[in-house]
Amino acid sequence: MRKVLVLSPTSRERSQLPAITNKLNCEIIFDVFDDDYFDDFLGEDPDVTKPVLKIVDLIESTVEKYKHAGLAGVTSAVGYPGMSAAAVIAEKLSLPGAPPQAIMLCEHKYYSRIFQQKFAPEATPNFHLIDPEQPETFKSELSFPCFLKPVKSCMSKNAYTVQDQGSLRRLSEQALLPRQFTEPFNEMVRAYTSLTQHATCLLQEELLSGTQVSLEGYVFNDRVCVMGVVDAIMFPGTMSFKRWQYPSLLPEPVLERMTAIAAKFFNGIQYNNALFNMELFYNPETDRIDIIEVNPKIASQFPNLFEKVDGFSTYQTLLEVAINQKPETKKASGAYKVSASCVLRIFTDQYVHATPSAEEIASVIQEFPDTRVQIYAKTGQKLSEQVQDANSYRYGLIDLGAQSVEELESKFERCKATLSFDFEPVNASYAK
């Protein structure tokens, strides 16, 4: 039986991967690796007195830990630090995997843009690197409004639309994540790549618009394969996700152009034997496609969506690529024509007094079998104490399948009505 090491597993991997192992004759070894170190710096009040994780020492000790374990592969569903570390470990243990530099190049948003510009210039928006320690870098030819984001971040954390030069300088002071979050990445880049620009910087970018999608795919033996395209539907007037819906409603010729862009980029950077998620915009008014960002992993919210529509989980692909086995994918073999991961979200910070009971969750699943409910809100905490984007507060997810978009939306509203939350605005008179 082939052993696969899975680094930094989330609750999704722990619950969904074991069911796939028998089919692939695999045994999974979960390793917490960083022990959720990075999550501590994505909430509202990070502990900036905490020592910086010595990640190279951790990687090297993990190599020693497993060098005689008889591993057939190592992987992760988390880009940072999971896939970055997994690529290094795979290389050191002579296991299948992508070159570490290709993985970290995708994680480093500045270098990702540089190589997008080189290999897919038609899909690369204008961008400019800002180093807060160098005042001269605040000057660029980009017009306002523009977009500002950290070169190293997570879940759109500290990403902003900027209206003018004054706002750019003001927001740049708060956009960087703590040194404890970025320095381990810088350490990996220095140790395992030839890249020279540190990631403790910001990117100023041309503002994009249109329909946002995610390409979920893999590269196996140098062949780029897109398994499917997921539409990202936003709350109106925001950058906050309302739901991810599969399959995409964009025209097939547009999806084919997106696949060609992905192939040029990944082949260009010699990305191989790994999965990917590429986020893009399609603007129907200009017929232009722009790359938003590239992630060296699949989105862990999507395996269930593919299973509902296509009849296979992309988690299976994760394991197949890890053990150097050609992936088996299907189309339209699932029970539903459309699926979605719908977000429970609010736009003001809340204290959480109560969350749905087990009975309420069971009632949802009894009424709509195959539905998956995840509750992120925690009683006695503020929503801001968990990992959130810069504009809103996610407190749960509901994954659904349906035969139409209309049925999907109706099911979601019914589920939402069944699940009771007791919130109170943080600025109310209540005090913890």
Secondary structure, DSSP 8 states (H G I E B T S, - for coil): -EEEEEES--HHHHHHSHHHHHHHTEEEEEE-TTTTTGGGGSSSS--TTS----HHHHHHHHHHHHTTS-EEEEE-S-IIIIIHHHHHHHHHTT-S---HHHHHHHHSHHHHHHHHHHH-GGG---EEEE-TT-GGGG--S--SSEEEEESS-STTTT-EEE-SHHHHHHHHHHHS--HHHHHHHHHHHHHH-S--S-SSSEEEEE---SEEEEEEEEEETTEEEEEEEEEEEE-TTSSSEEEEEES--S-HHHHHHHHHHHHHHHHHTT--SEEEEEEEEEETTTTEEEEEEEESS--TTSHHHHHHHHSS-HHHHHHHHHTT------SS-SS-SEEEEEEEEESS-EEEEE---HHHHHHHHHHSTT-EEEE---TTSBGGGS---SS-EEEEEEEEEESSHHHHHHHHHHHHHHS--EEEETTSS---
